[in-house]
C-alpha cells in the first residue's frame, strides 16, 4: 500500500470518527421534554414577555407568532390602538398614538429591542391616520426574511438574558467540532498533493471541509436550560387553560381591550387562530395586498395572467411564436390536403407492414408537424424525442383496429384537424396583431409596485403588480431580465407597457419607497 493510499485510509477513519462525534454531540445536546403543568390562568410572579413565550412554546426552534403577540402586547400597554370597524375582524385598523411626533420615539426608549422593531414597523405602515391590520405584512421576501431574522436574534438574546435559553453547542464544543474538521481535510489534501497535483488537492479539501462546517452551522441553534424547561411546562398549562375556552380561538384582535395580556399570550402559544390568520409579519398573500397609493387604504386583488398567449414576449419572440403557430396550421392543412390512399396499403402482401399502417402514418404526420413547430418555437429539449416516440404509440395500436383508415380515403381535414387548424390559425393572427400593436400603441402607467414575483422557469419574465391608485383590482405585468435591485415593492414607478402581451418596455423610478429601505437590526 502506497503512502498516499495510507493517508486516504487515515483520512476516511478521521472523517468517520468526526461524524460519530458530531452525532453524539447532537444526542447530548437534545432538548429535554418539558413537563406540562396543570391547566392554569396564572402567568406567574414575573412572567416572560409573550415573544419569549413563543420561543419556549415552539421548543426553541422558532419564534412563530412572536411578532403578532408583541403587537397585541403593545396594544394592551396602550402604545398601539386596535379599532374594529363593524362586525368583521378583517376590518380592524391599527393606530399609533403620537405617530409623526415624539410619542413613538419616547415610548421606544423603554422597550426591548424586538418590541421597538415591531412598533417601528407598525408606525411606518400606520402613519398618522392609521392603517388596516393587514398592511403590516411585508411585500418583498428579502425584507421580510431580514426583518424576521433580526426579530429572532433579539428574542433569543432576551431569552438568554433571562436564563431560559443557551446555545446548543457551547464555545468549547463548537471549537472542538470546527477544529476536528481540519484533520480529515488536511489528510485528504496531503494524499492528493503527494501525487504532485495542487489544484485537485485544493478542490478535495474544499469538498470535505465545506459540508462539515455546513453541518456544524446548521446544527447551531438554541437549547433549553432547566429553568426554561420549567417555564415551558408552566406555559403549556396556560395553553391548556386557554384551549378549554372554545370561543377564545375566535376572538378578534380588538378583544385585547377586554382580555388584556391573555390575548397576546394566546397568540404566542398558537391558541388565537383567528388573530394568527389576520396578522402576518411575513410576506402575506401574493394575491391580496393592502395599498394606500392614491390617498386611501384599499385591499388590492392581483391576478397573474399565466395562460395569456405571448405573455411578456418581446417582438422577436412574438415573431418566433407566430411562425411556430403558423407551422402547425399550414403544415396540418397541407398534410390533410396531400395525403391519398396510396400512402397506406390496407390489402395485399404489404398490408401488415408496420410502416404502412394507416393509424401509424396518420399519427406520424401529426408528430412530425408538432416537432417542426417545437423547433421553430425554440422549445426543443432533450426529452422531446422521447415524447415524440411515445406519441406515435397510440396510432400504431389503433391501426390494428382499423382506426384512421378512412383518413386516406376521404379528402380534406378530419373534424379534429379542422379544430386544430382553426385554433392555431387564430393564435397566429393573435401574435401578429400583438406584434403590430406593441410597436404602434405603447402605454404609460404610473403607480406603486405591489409585488414582484419570480416564476419557476428561470427564463420566464418576472411578474410585477402595479397599483395605479384608482381600483381595487389589478393584473400583473411581465418584466424581462433579472430581479430589480434599484427599486422594489413600495416604489413609485412609471412604466411604458405593451397592453396586449402586458410586457414592460421601460421602468422609470420616481421614488424608491419605504419598503425598499431596510432599517437596521435594532429598528
C-alpha positions as CSV (number, residue, x, y, z in Angstrom):
1,X,0.0,0.0,0.0
2,X,1.5,3.4,-1.0
3,X,1.9,6.3,1.3
4,X,-0.9,8.2,-0.5
5,X,-3.3,5.3,0.0
6,X,-2.4,5.1,3.7
7,X,-3.3,8.8,4.0
8,X,-6.6,8.2,2.3
9,X,-7.5,5.4,4.7
10,X,-6.4,7.6,7.7
11,X,-8.5,10.5,6.4
12,X,-11.5,8.3,6.0
13,X,-11.1,7.0,9.5
14,X,-10.8,10.5,10.8
15,X,-13.9,11.5,8.9
16,X,-15.9,8.6,10.3
17,X,-14.7,9.4,13.8
18,X,-15.8,13.1,13.3
19,X,-19.2,12.1,12.1
20,X,-19.7,9.8,15.1
21,X,-18.6,12.6,17.4
22,X,-20.9,15.0,15.7
23,X,-23.8,12.6,16.1
24,X,-23.0,12.1,19.8
25,X,-22.9,15.9,20.2
26,X,-26.4,16.2,18.7
27,X,-27.7,13.5,21.0
28,X,-26.1,15.0,24.1
29,X,-27.5,18.5,23.4
30,X,-31.1,17.5,22.7
31,X,-33.8,19.5,24.4
32,X,-35.5,17.7,27.2
33,X,-39.3,17.4,27.1
34,X,-40.9,19.9,29.4
35,X,-43.4,18.6,31.9
36,X,-46.8,20.1,31.1
37,X,-48.1,21.8,34.2
38,X,-51.7,21.8,35.3
39,X,-54.1,24.0,33.4
40,X,-53.9,27.4,35.0
41,X,-54.8,31.0,34.2
42,X,-51.9,32.4,36.3
43,X,-48.9,33.8,34.4
44,X,-46.6,33.7,37.4
45,X,-44.9,36.3,39.6
46,X,-42.6,37.6,36.8
47,X,-44.0,36.4,33.5
48,X,-41.8,36.3,30.5
49,X,-42.7,38.6,27.6
50,X,-45.1,37.0,25.0
51,X,-42.3,36.9,22.4
52,X,-40.1,34.8,24.7
53,X,-43.0,32.5,25.5
54,X,-43.3,32.0,21.7
55,X,-39.7,30.7,21.6
56,X,-40.5,28.3,24.5
57,X,-43.8,27.1,23.0
58,X,-42.0,26.3,19.7
59,X,-39.4,24.1,21.5
60,X,-36.6,26.7,21.0
61,X,-36.7,26.0,17.2
62,X,-38.6,29.2,16.0
63,X,-40.5,32.3,17.2
64,X,-43.7,31.7,15.2
65,X,-46.3,34.4,16.0
66,X,-43.9,36.3,18.3
67,X,-44.4,39.5,16.3
68,X,-48.1,39.2,16.4
69,X,-48.0,38.5,20.1
70,X,-45.8,41.5,20.7
71,X,-48.1,43.8,18.7
72,X,-51.1,42.7,20.9
73,X,-48.9,43.2,24.0
74,X,-48.1,46.7,22.8
75,X,-51.8,47.3,22.3
76,X,-52.5,46.1,25.9
77,X,-50.0,48.6,27.1
78,X,-51.6,51.5,25.2
79,X,-48.7,52.0,22.7
80,X,-50.8,50.8,19.8
81,X,-54.6,51.0,19.3
82,X,-56.6,48.4,17.5
83,X,-60.0,49.6,16.3
84,X,-62.6,47.2,14.8
85,X,-65.0,48.9,12.3
86,X,-68.2,46.9,12.2
87,X,-68.6,43.2,12.8
88,X,-65.8,41.9,10.7
89,X,-62.4,41.4,12.4
90,X,-60.7,41.8,9.0
91,X,-61.7,45.5,9.0
92,X,-59.6,46.1,12.1
93,X,-57.3,49.1,11.8
94,X,-54.1,49.8,13.8
95,X,-53.1,53.2,15.1
96,X,-50.0,54.5,16.9
97,X,-50.8,57.4,19.3
98,X,-48.3,60.2,18.8
99,X,-47.1,58.9,15.4
100,X,-45.4,61.6,13.5
101,X,-44.2,63.3,16.6
102,X,-42.0,62.4,19.6
103,X,-44.5,60.0,21.1
104,X,-43.2,56.9,19.3
105,X,-39.6,57.7,19.9
106,X,-40.1,58.4,23.5
107,X,-42.1,55.2,24.1
108,X,-39.5,53.1,22.3
109,X,-36.8,54.1,24.7
110,X,-38.3,51.9,27.4
111,X,-39.0,49.0,25.1
112,X,-36.9,45.9,24.4
113,X,-35.2,45.7,21.0
114,X,-37.7,43.3,19.4
115,X,-40.6,45.5,20.8
116,X,-39.1,48.5,19.2
117,X,-38.8,46.6,16.0
118,X,-42.5,45.7,15.9
119,X,-43.6,49.2,17.0
120,X,-41.4,50.8,14.3
121,X,-42.9,48.6,11.6
122,X,-46.5,49.4,12.7
123,X,-45.7,53.1,12.9
124,X,-44.2,53.0,9.4
125,X,-47.3,51.5,7.9
126,X,-49.9,53.2,10.1
127,X,-48.5,56.8,9.8
128,X,-50.6,59.4,11.4
129,X,-54.0,58.2,10.1
130,X,-53.8,54.5,10.9
131,X,-53.9,51.5,8.5
132,X,-55.7,48.2,8.1
133,X,-54.2,45.4,10.2
134,X,-53.1,43.5,7.1
135,X,-51.0,46.4,6.0
136,X,-48.2,45.4,8.4
137,X,-47.4,42.5,6.1
138,X,-44.3,42.8,4.0
139,X,-44.5,42.7,0.2
140,X,-40.9,41.6,-0.5
141,X,-39.4,38.3,0.5
142,X,-35.9,39.6,1.2
143,X,-37.0,42.4,3.5
144,X,-39.5,40.1,5.4
145,X,-36.7,37.5,5.8
146,X,-34.2,40.1,7.1
147,X,-36.7,41.6,9.4
148,X,-37.7,38.3,10.9
149,X,-34.1,37.2,11.3
150,X,-33.4,40.3,13.3
151,X,-36.5,39.7,15.4
152,X,-35.5,36.2,16.2
153,X,-32.0,37.2,17.2
154,X,-33.3,39.8,19.6
155,X,-35.8,37.4,21.2
156,X,-33.1,34.8,21.6
157,X,-30.9,37.4,23.3
158,X,-33.7,38.2,25.7
159,X,-34.3,34.5,26.5
160,X,-30.6,34.0,27.2
161,X,-30.6,37.1,29.4
162,X,-33.5,35.6,31.4
163,X,-31.6,32.3,31.7
164,X,-34.2,30.4,29.7
165,X,-32.1,29.5,26.7
166,X,-28.5,28.9,25.7
167,X,-26.5,28.0,22.5
168,X,-26.9,24.3,21.6
169,X,-23.2,24.0,21.2
170,X,-21.1,25.7,23.8
171,X,-17.9,27.6,22.8
172,X,-15.7,24.7,23.7
173,X,-17.7,22.0,21.9
174,X,-18.2,24.3,18.8
175,X,-14.5,25.0,18.7
176,X,-13.7,21.3,19.0
177,X,-16.0,20.3,16.2
178,X,-14.7,23.0,13.9
179,X,-11.1,22.0,14.7
180,X,-12.0,18.4,14.1
181,X,-13.0,19.2,10.5
182,X,-9.4,20.1,9.8
183,X,-8.0,16.6,10.4
184,X,-9.7,14.7,7.6
185,X,-9.5,17.7,5.3
186,X,-5.7,18.0,5.8
187,X,-5.1,14.3,5.3
188,X,-7.2,14.1,2.1
189,X,-5.4,17.2,0.8
190,X,-1.9,15.9,1.6
191,X,-2.8,12.5,0.0
192,X,-3.7,14.2,-3.3
193,X,-0.8,16.7,-3.0
194,X,1.6,13.8,-2.8
195,X,0.8,13.0,-6.4
196,X,2.1,16.4,-7.4
197,X,-1.3,18.0,-8.2
198,X,-2.0,21.2,-6.3
199,X,-5.4,22.2,-7.8
200,X,-7.1,18.8,-7.2
201,X,-5.8,18.9,-3.6
202,X,-7.4,22.3,-3.0
203,X,-10.6,21.0,-4.6
204,X,-10.7,17.9,-2.4
205,X,-10.1,20.0,0.7
206,X,-13.0,22.3,-0.2
207,X,-15.3,19.3,-0.8
208,X,-14.5,17.9,2.6
209,X,-14.4,21.0,4.9
210,X,-17.4,22.7,3.2
211,X,-20.1,20.1,4.0
212,X,-18.6,19.5,7.5
213,X,-18.7,23.2,8.5
214,X,-22.2,23.5,7.0
215,X,-23.3,20.6,9.3
216,X,-21.9,22.4,12.3
217,X,-23.5,25.7,11.3
218,X,-26.8,24.0,10.5
219,X,-26.9,22.4,14.0
220,X,-26.3,25.6,15.8
221,X,-29.4,26.8,17.5
222,X,-30.9,27.2,20.9
223,X,-31.1,24.7,23.7
224,X,-33.3,24.8,26.8
225,X,-32.0,25.4,30.2
226,X,-33.5,23.7,33.3
227,X,-35.3,27.0,34.1
228,X,-36.5,27.2,30.5
229,X,-38.0,23.7,30.6
230,X,-39.7,24.5,33.9
231,X,-41.3,27.7,32.4
232,X,-42.2,25.9,29.2
233,X,-44.1,23.4,31.2
234,X,-46.0,26.2,33.0
235,X,-46.9,27.9,29.8
236,X,-48.1,24.6,28.4
237,X,-50.6,24.6,31.3
238,X,-51.7,28.1,30.4
239,X,-52.2,27.0,26.8
240,X,-54.4,24.1,28.1
241,X,-56.5,26.5,30.1
242,X,-57.0,28.8,27.1
243,X,-57.9,25.8,24.9
244,X,-60.6,25.0,27.3
245,X,-62.3,28.3,26.3
246,X,-63.8,27.3,22.9
247,X,-64.5,30.9,21.9
248,X,-61.0,32.2,22.8
249,X,-59.6,31.0,19.4
250,X,-62.2,33.0,17.6
251,X,-61.5,36.3,19.3
252,X,-60.7,39.3,17.1
253,X,-57.6,41.5,17.7
254,X,-59.6,44.3,19.2
255,X,-60.6,42.0,22.0
256,X,-57.3,42.9,23.7
257,X,-59.2,45.7,25.3
258,X,-61.2,43.0,27.3
259,X,-58.8,40.1,27.6
260,X,-55.7,42.1,28.4
261,X,-52.5,40.1,28.2
262,X,-54.3,36.8,27.7
263,X,-54.7,37.6,24.1
264,X,-51.0,38.3,23.5
265,X,-50.0,35.1,25.3
266,X,-52.7,33.2,23.4
267,X,-51.1,34.4,20.2
268,X,-47.6,33.4,21.3
269,X,-48.9,29.9,22.3
270,X,-50.7,29.4,19.0
271,X,-54.2,29.4,20.5
272,X,-55.7,32.5,18.9
273,X,-56.4,31.0,15.5
274,X,-58.4,33.9,14.1
275,X,-55.8,36.5,15.1
276,X,-52.9,34.5,13.7
277,X,-54.8,34.3,10.4
278,X,-55.4,38.1,10.2
279,X,-51.9,39.2,11.5
280,X,-48.9,38.4,9.4
281,X,-45.4,39.9,9.6
282,X,-44.2,37.7,6.8
283,X,-44.8,38.2,3.0
284,X,-48.5,37.6,3.3
285,X,-50.8,36.8,0.4
286,X,-49.5,37.2,-3.1
287,X,-53.0,37.8,-4.5
288,X,-54.3,40.3,-1.9
289,X,-52.1,43.3,-0.9
290,X,-53.0,46.4,1.1
291,X,-52.1,49.7,-0.6
292,X,-52.5,53.4,0.4
293,X,-51.4,54.7,-3.0
294,X,-53.9,57.3,-4.1
295,X,-54.7,58.5,-0.6
296,X,-56.9,55.8,0.9
297,X,-56.2,52.2,2.1
298,X,-57.5,49.6,-0.2
299,X,-57.1,45.8,-0.4
300,X,-56.0,45.3,-4.0
301,X,-56.6,41.9,-5.6
302,X,-53.9,40.8,-8.0
303,X,-54.4,38.5,-11.0
304,X,-51.5,36.8,-12.7
305,X,-52.2,36.0,-16.4
306,X,-50.0,33.0,-16.7
307,X,-52.0,31.4,-19.6
308,X,-52.1,34.6,-21.8
309,X,-50.5,33.6,-25.2
310,X,-47.3,35.5,-25.6
311,X,-47.3,37.0,-22.1
312,X,-44.3,39.2,-21.7
313,X,-42.9,38.2,-25.1
314,X,-40.5,40.7,-26.9
315,X,-41.1,41.4,-30.6
316,X,-38.6,38.8,-31.7
317,X,-40.1,36.2,-29.5
318,X,-43.6,37.1,-30.7
319,X,-42.5,36.6,-34.3
320,X,-41.0,33.2,-33.4
321,X,-44.2,32.1,-31.7
322,X,-46.3,33.3,-34.6
323,X,-44.1,31.3,-37.0
324,X,-44.5,28.2,-34.8
325,X,-48.3,28.5,-34.7
326,X,-48.4,29.0,-38.5
327,X,-46.2,25.9,-38.9
328,X,-48.9,23.8,-37.2
329,X,-51.8,25.4,-39.0
330,X,-50.3,25.4,-42.5
331,X,-48.4,22.1,-42.0
332,X,-51.6,20.2,-40.9
333,X,-53.6,21.7,-43.7
334,X,-51.0,20.6,-46.3
335,X,-50.8,17.1,-44.7
336,X,-54.6,16.7,-44.9
337,X,-54.8,18.0,-48.5
338,X,-51.9,16.0,-50.0
339,X,-52.4,12.6,-48.3
340,X,-54.0,9.9,-50.5
341,X,-54.9,6.2,-50.3
342,X,-51.6,5.1,-52.0
343,X,-49.7,6.2,-48.9
344,X,-51.3,3.4,-46.9
345,X,-51.7,-0.2,-48.2
346,X,-54.6,-1.9,-46.5
347,X,-54.8,-5.0,-48.8
348,X,-52.2,-7.2,-50.4
349,X,-48.8,-8.6,-49.3
350,X,-47.8,-5.3,-47.7
351,X,-50.9,-4.9,-45.7
352,X,-49.3,-5.9,-42.4
353,X,-46.1,-3.9,-42.8
354,X,-45.8,-1.7,-39.8
355,X,-44.7,1.4,-41.7
356,X,-47.8,1.2,-44.0
357,X,-50.4,1.0,-41.3
358,X,-52.9,3.9,-41.7
359,X,-53.1,4.8,-38.0
360,X,-49.3,4.9,-37.6
361,X,-48.9,7.0,-40.8
362,X,-51.5,9.5,-39.6
363,X,-50.0,9.9,-36.2
364,X,-46.5,10.1,-37.7
365,X,-47.6,13.1,-39.8
366,X,-49.1,14.8,-36.8
367,X,-46.0,14.2,-34.7
368,X,-43.6,15.4,-37.4
369,X,-45.6,18.6,-37.8
370,X,-45.6,19.1,-34.0
371,X,-41.8,18.5,-33.8
372,X,-41.2,21.1,-36.6
373,X,-43.3,23.6,-34.7
374,X,-41.4,22.9,-31.5
375,X,-38.1,23.5,-33.3
376,X,-39.4,26.8,-34.8
377,X,-40.5,27.9,-31.3
378,X,-37.1,27.1,-29.8
379,X,-38.6,24.7,-27.3
380,X,-36.7,21.6,-28.3
381,X,-35.5,19.8,-25.2
382,X,-33.6,16.6,-24.5
383,X,-36.8,14.8,-23.6
384,X,-38.6,15.9,-26.8
385,X,-37.6,12.8,-28.9
386,X,-38.9,10.5,-26.2
387,X,-42.2,12.4,-26.1
388,X,-42.5,12.1,-29.9
389,X,-41.8,8.4,-29.8
390,X,-44.5,7.9,-27.1
391,X,-46.9,10.0,-29.2
392,X,-46.6,7.5,-32.1
393,X,-47.7,4.6,-29.9
394,X,-51.5,5.2,-29.9
395,X,-51.5,5.4,-33.7
396,X,-49.7,2.2,-34.0
397,X,-52.0,0.4,-31.6
398,X,-55.2,2.0,-33.1
399,X,-54.2,0.9,-36.6
400,X,-54.8,-2.7,-35.6
401,X,-58.5,-1.9,-35.2
402,X,-58.8,0.0,-38.4
403,X,-58.7,3.4,-36.7
404,X,-57.6,6.1,-39.2
405,X,-58.1,4.1,-42.3
406,X,-60.8,6.4,-43.6
407,X,-58.4,9.4,-43.3
408,X,-56.6,8.3,-46.5
409,X,-59.9,7.6,-48.4
410,X,-61.5,10.9,-47.8
411,X,-60.1,14.3,-49.0
412,X,-59.6,17.3,-46.7
413,X,-59.3,17.8,-43.0
414,X,-60.7,15.5,-40.4
415,X,-63.0,17.2,-37.8
416,X,-60.3,17.2,-35.1
417,X,-57.7,18.6,-37.6
418,X,-60.2,21.3,-38.6
419,X,-60.4,22.4,-35.0
420,X,-56.6,22.4,-34.6
421,X,-56.0,24.4,-37.8
422,X,-58.6,26.9,-36.7
423,X,-57.1,27.3,-33.3
424,X,-53.5,27.7,-34.4
425,X,-54.6,30.0,-37.3
426,X,-56.3,32.2,-34.7
427,X,-53.2,32.0,-32.5
428,X,-51.0,33.1,-35.4
429,X,-53.3,36.1,-36.0
430,X,-53.2,36.9,-32.3
431,X,-49.4,37.0,-32.2
432,X,-49.3,39.1,-35.4
433,X,-51.8,41.7,-34.0
434,X,-50.0,41.9,-30.7
435,X,-46.7,42.4,-32.6
436,X,-48.2,45.3,-34.5
437,X,-50.0,46.9,-31.5
438,X,-46.8,46.7,-29.5
439,X,-44.9,48.8,-32.0
440,X,-47.6,51.4,-32.5
441,X,-49.6,51.8,-29.3
442,X,-47.5,51.6,-26.1
443,X,-49.0,53.0,-22.9
444,X,-47.5,54.9,-19.9
445,X,-48.6,54.0,-16.4
446,X,-47.7,55.5,-13.0
447,X,-48.2,53.7,-9.7
448,X,-46.8,51.8,-6.8
449,X,-45.2,48.4,-7.1
450,X,-47.3,46.0,-5.0
451,X,-45.3,42.8,-5.6
452,X,-42.5,41.4,-7.8
453,X,-42.9,37.6,-8.2
454,X,-40.5,35.2,-9.8
455,X,-41.6,32.1,-11.8
456,X,-40.4,28.5,-11.7
457,X,-39.0,28.8,-15.2
458,X,-35.9,30.9,-14.8
459,X,-36.2,32.1,-18.5
460,X,-39.8,33.4,-17.9
461,X,-40.3,37.1,-17.2
462,X,-41.0,38.3,-13.7
463,X,-44.5,39.3,-12.6
464,X,-44.9,42.9,-11.5
465,X,-48.2,44.0,-9.9
466,X,-48.8,47.8,-10.1
467,X,-51.3,49.8,-8.2
468,X,-52.4,52.9,-10.1
469,X,-54.5,54.1,-7.1
470,X,-57.8,54.0,-8.9
471,X,-59.2,50.5,-8.4
472,X,-59.1,47.5,-6.1
473,X,-58.1,45.1,-8.8
474,X,-55.0,44.9,-11.0
475,X,-53.4,42.5,-13.4
476,X,-49.7,41.8,-13.3
477,X,-47.3,42.9,-16.0
478,X,-44.3,41.0,-17.4
479,X,-40.8,42.3,-16.6
480,X,-37.9,40.9,-18.6
481,X,-34.4,40.5,-17.1
482,X,-33.2,39.8,-13.6
483,X,-35.0,40.9,-10.4
484,X,-34.6,44.7,-10.0
485,X,-32.1,45.9,-7.5
486,X,-32.6,49.7,-7.8
487,X,-36.3,49.6,-6.7
488,X,-38.6,47.1,-5.0
489,X,-42.1,46.8,-3.6
490,X,-43.5,50.1,-2.4
491,X,-41.6,52.1,-5.0
492,X,-43.4,54.6,-7.2
493,X,-42.6,53.9,-10.8
494,X,-43.6,55.0,-14.3
495,X,-43.9,52.1,-16.8
496,X,-44.0,52.0,-20.5
497,X,-46.0,48.9,-21.4
498,X,-47.5,46.9,-24.3
499,X,-51.1,46.2,-23.5
500,X,-51.7,43.0,-25.5
501,X,-48.8,41.0,-24.2
502,X,-48.5,43.0,-20.9
503,X,-44.8,43.4,-21.5
504,X,-43.0,46.2,-19.7
505,X,-40.7,48.1,-22.0
506,X,-39.1,50.6,-19.6
507,X,-39.2,51.4,-15.9
508,X,-38.6,54.9,-14.5
509,X,-38.3,55.1,-10.7
510,X,-39.9,58.1,-9.2
511,X,-39.5,57.2,-5.5
512,X,-37.9,54.0,-4.1
513,X,-40.4,54.0,-1.3
514,X,-40.1,52.9,2.4
515,X,-40.4,49.2,1.6
516,X,-37.1,49.3,-0.2
517,X,-35.2,50.9,2.6
518,X,-34.1,48.3,5.1
519,X,-33.9,49.5,8.6
520,X,-31.1,48.5,10.9
521,X,-31.4,45.4,13.0
522,X,-32.4,47.3,16.1
523,X,-35.0,49.4,14.4
